[in-house]
């Protein structure tokens, strides 16, 4: 049996920590190794406990989530940091991505999305909830980049349909419903799209769509 995913929960709200714990503790492949109530504790516990995934709130006392992220990436680079945020805090996203965050998760996300986010980031992949993707794109200027369309030309017709819907902020489930295909098929398409476009995550791919003027 594979080693459980070791998770550290870092949030100054005790109820938030408890709620996340209630969701993750029953999972046989997840082990909550600690909790932190401020950014400094988050860094210290990460260095000591070496979790696979750190669920880190952006708004933290003593040391902000972004500052804690930078220290964790330096002192414990093997630990993936999944930032916890609320709708409307997308202004932090670019800075956190550049600081090495493995992804973002809204605090009011569905249970299955939290579970998926932990597993995805533990596997070394990026996770960006569709709502966050949409917020990032909405903040971008309307200017187009000529070579963006050329890059998208490598995609098949179906892949172009999928990535346009990703750029509109739809989840895999919603995309599947729109295109009459399964969620698993959508995941396969997204994986192939990221490989073809040489993008690390959905936001980077969606950004190309936006710059090509195809986001709608």
N, C-alpha and C positions, 0 to 999 in steps of 0.2 A: 504493500500500500504506500502511495506517495506521501511525503511529509505534508502535514496540513499547512495551509497558508497562515503565516503568523501576522496578526494585525494589531496595530496600535491605534487607539481612538484618541484624538486630541481635539477637545472642544471645551470652552469654558462653561458651557451650559450642561449641568449635570443631567437634565432630562434628555437632552440630545444624545449624550453618551449612553444613557440607559436605553433609549429607544433603538439606537444602532446595535447595542449589545443584544437586545431581545431578538433582533432580526438575524444577527450573525451567529450567535451562540449555538442554535440548533443545527447549523450546517456541519456535517461531518468532516468537510475538507477545510474548515476554517478554525483557527485557534486564536482567541483574543488574548494577547500576552500582556497588555497594560493599558492604562488610561492616563491622559494628561489634561490638566485644567488650564494650562497656559503654555505659551510658546517655548519658554525656557525648559519647562518640564518635558515638552515634546522632543526637544533636541536631546536632552540628557537620557531620556528613556529609549530613544531610538538608538543612540550610541551604545547603550548598555544591553538592550534586549535584541537588537538587530532584527526587527520585524521585516517581513517581505513587503508589507504595505502599511503606510501611515495615512490614516484618514485625518487630515489636518484642516481645521477651520481657518478661513482667511482672517477673520476678526478675532484676534487673541490678545489677552493682556500680557504684561511683562515683556514679551517679545512677540511682535506681530507674526501672523502666519507666513507672510512673504519673507520676513527676516529668518524665521525658523526654517523655511524651505531652503534658503541659501546655505545655512549652516549644515542642514542634514545632507544636502547634496555634496558638501565638501567632506564631512566627517563620516557619513555612512552612505556612500553612493549606491550601494546595492539595494537599499530600501527605496521602493517606489513611493512617491508622495502623491496622493489623490486629494485634491483640494475640495473642501466642503464650502459651498457658497449658497447665497440666497438669490432669488431672481432680482436682477437690477445691479448686481455687483460685477458685471462683465468688464468694467473698466480695469479690473485687476488681472484679467485673463492673459493679456499679452505679456505683462511683466512676469507673471507666474510661469507661463510657457517658456519664456526665455530663461527663466531661473531653473528650469529642469523639472517642472511638475509633470507627472505622468498623465494627468487628466483632471477633469472637474465634474463634480456631482452636486446637483441641487439638493438641499436638505429635505425638500418635500418630494423627492423622487419616489417612484414606486418601489416596492420591496424587491421585485425581481431585477430592477435596474441597479440597486445597490449591490446585490449579490453578483451581478454580471460585472459591475465596475471593479469590484475587488478581485475577481478571478482574471479579468482581462489585464489589469495593471500588474498583478502578480506574475503573469506570463510574459511580462516585458513589453506589452503593447500599450498604446495610448487610448484613453477613454475620454470622450467629450460628449456630454449629454446634448441631444439635438437643440434644446432650448438655449444652451450656452452658445452653440454654433450660430444660431439665428441672431442672437444679440451681438456677437462679434461682427457678423456681416452687415447688420443694420447700422453699425457705427462707421462703416467704411465709406469713403467718398465714392461718387458714382462714376469715376474715371475708368476707362477701359485700357487694357494693355494688349497691344496687337499680337504679341507672341503667345498669349494665353490660349487663344483659339487654336493655334497651331499645335500646342501641346495636347489639347483635348482631342485632336484629330486621330490619335492612336487608339481611341476607345471605340468599341462597337456601338451600334445604335442603342442596344439595350443598356449598356454601361453608361452611355450619355444620359439616358432617361433616369437611371438610378442616381447618378451624381448630381443632376439638376435638382432632384427631389431632396437629396442630402443638403444641398446648398440652400434649399428653402426651409431647412430646419426640421424635416420629417425624421422620425425614428425608423428603424428597420421594419418594425411591425407595420407602421403606417405606409411605408413605401411598398411593402408586400401587398397590402390591401389595395393600394392605388393601382398597382401593376398586375394584380392577380397572380402573384407568385408567393412562395413560402418565405418566411423570415430567414430560413437557412440559405435559400437561394440568394436573397438580398445580401447576406453576410459574405457569401462567396463572391458576388459581384463587387462589393466594396473592397474586399481584400485584393482582388485582381486590379481594380481601378487604382488603388494606392500604389501597387507595384508598378503598373504601367506609367503612372504619372510621377513616380519617384517621390511620393509624399509620405510623411510619417504618420499623419492622422487625417481625420475627416475635415477638420478646419482648413488645413492646407489645400486639400483637394477642392473644397467648396470655395475657397478664395480664388482659385483658378477660374471656376465657373463664373464667379462674380466679376472678375476682371475681363472675362470674355463677353460679358454682357448677356449671359444666358440664364441668370438666376430667376428672372421674372419678378 
